Amino acid sequence: MIAPVDARAAAIAADFPILAKPTSRGKRLVYLDSAASSQKPQVVIDALVDYYSSYNANIHRGVYEIAARATDAFEEARVKVARFVNAAHSAEIIWTRNTTEAINLVSFTWGMQNLKPGDAILTTQVEHHSNIVPWQLLAAKTGAELRYIQADDDGTLRLDDLDTLLRGTKLVALSHVSNVLGSIAPLEQIVPRAHAAGALVLVDGAQSVPHMPVDVQALDIDFLAVSGHKMCAPTGIGFLYGKRALLEAMPPFLTGGDMIRTVAYDTTTYAELPWKFEAGTSNIADAIAFGTACDYLTGIGMPWIREHEIQITKYALERLAPFSARGLQCYGPVRAEDRGGVISFNFADIHAHDLASILDLEGVCIRAGHHCAMPLMDKMNWPATARASFYLYTTEADIDVLVAALEKAAEVFKIA
Amino acid sequence: MDDFYKEYILDHYRNPRNFGHLDHPTAKAEDLNPLCGDKIAMELSVGSDGKIDDVRFSGKGCAISQASASMLTETLKGKTLEEVAQLSHDVVLENVGIGISPTRMKCAMLGLKVAKSAALGEIATWPDEAAT
């Protein structure tokens, strides 16, 4: 029997033209790699086409009609994104290329301005490289220390010694949802403790903001980094949310046109927020389409999307469970409610890349490898994992195809 | 790719030939495929006649990278280091047969890249354009 929540996902899938196109082998495309990049609904594709074919112009200084229209659409998109994460002001949303650039912006500006030897940056053992490497470099440049919150094997953060780790910590940088394990960081516990210790909190929202309601004010997050392409928007656009007072006190990141108020031969004054951080012509079309993606997701309802992903994850875990007798291991929290829509696994002695190749023949797209989290893979002693990840358009039928493809892999590798 | 995972590929994957280490290798190298983290090390022993008389490889990774490296070790014996340095990707393709997709070519070529690096005494380039 098809649950109502799954029937709605099947209807939603029709909004995504790519999902109706068969693979070169004539298989139905079963896209289980949304944690890497989501598919795009027709409305988002249309928004790009509409901009380029109806009002393509540079923003902010044009006096003619289509320039004004482009400027309005661009700034309206910022308001939509601000509302999506419940920022208090749209000026607190800075457009970036992606999550990585948003994190680097904070590292290069706030980090260089505020960290000194003896200070610490605290992150976790489950982070994506994008939330490790910028802090390693910042620590090397400033003499600050980089510390890690330990994680259990299912990704649960060990918070018993958090207060010790927070001593001297100026910034806690952590992912909301792990891109490998799907584990969810308890921000409602960590943020108040970090603030009490005098530290700011930067949240990597790449795997949470697309999939569940995230309210920056309720969580009292200081910085939030997000990529558009994981939430139905085009590639090349993301944003940094920062509390207004923090952003105002920070020096600019990239410099040049657009981010200035006045320029003389010997001095420059900077534009006000958010433009102080947006040097050069912005990614206008993709920002506008990001706003459309927010409208689309809000129209469906983020609480519904979260509920659907719990249901589909539960279904997938149930369907995968019988394979455990043949050596399939799923990683991450046991309960679907405790995780995002991401399942990393290994199947007997089949390397994740071989598994992904065999699944590809069946039209099933999964990711295989280290998922840009090599320290975590080393810690777990996994050379690689296969990862299936879900989104609003993922249906139980997709999971059934995955299961059939795993049977095929077992056959190829002669796993009885 | 449908046909790739043949019996002999799985056999080399599960029972790799010349796996381990030499006590006194004449030349050695190791490398990884940055895309996936697969690692392979190759150790070569050269006899008094200038020809390779023993080979060991070690590493971890997918069936394609491990089976290709295992089969390559058998090919290397009897060759000089100069000959190994000159090997092209064809030697791997002949070993493993047809059917490697472009996305997996680097997996197949990793062992050869490492063997060539050992023979050259410096990091060798990827053996094939298709592998880059």
Boltz contact constraints between the chains, C-beta under 6 A:
constraints:
  - contact:
      token1: [A, 351]
      token2: [B, 62]
      max_distance: 6.0
  - contact:
      token1: [A, 353]
      token2: [B, 36]
      max_distance: 6.0
  - contact:
      token1: [A, 353]
      token2: [B, 62]
      max_distance: 6.0
  - contact:
      token1: [A, 354]
      token2: [B, 62]
      max_distance: 6.0
  - contact:
      token1: [A, 354]
      token2: [B, 63]
      max_distance: 6.0
  - contact:
      token1: [A, 369]
      token2: [B, 36]
      max_distance: 6.0
  - contact:
      token1: [A, 370]
      token2: [B, 37]
      max_distance: 6.0
  - contact:
      token1: [A, 383]
      token2: [B, 60]
      max_distance: 6.0
  - contact:
      token1: [A, 412]
      token2: [B, 5]
      max_distance: 6.0
